[in-house]
């Protein structure tokens, strides 16, 4: 459980760092949207 918390914290800090820059923010959002659409496609098939 502690490992999951550490991993999540690291990811959150990395995302917060990336979101300061508009170009990086756009890349992150595009990546999240494409990942979400892949998950939805797998769920529906």
Helices and strands as residue ranges (DSSP letters): H 2-18, H 22-44
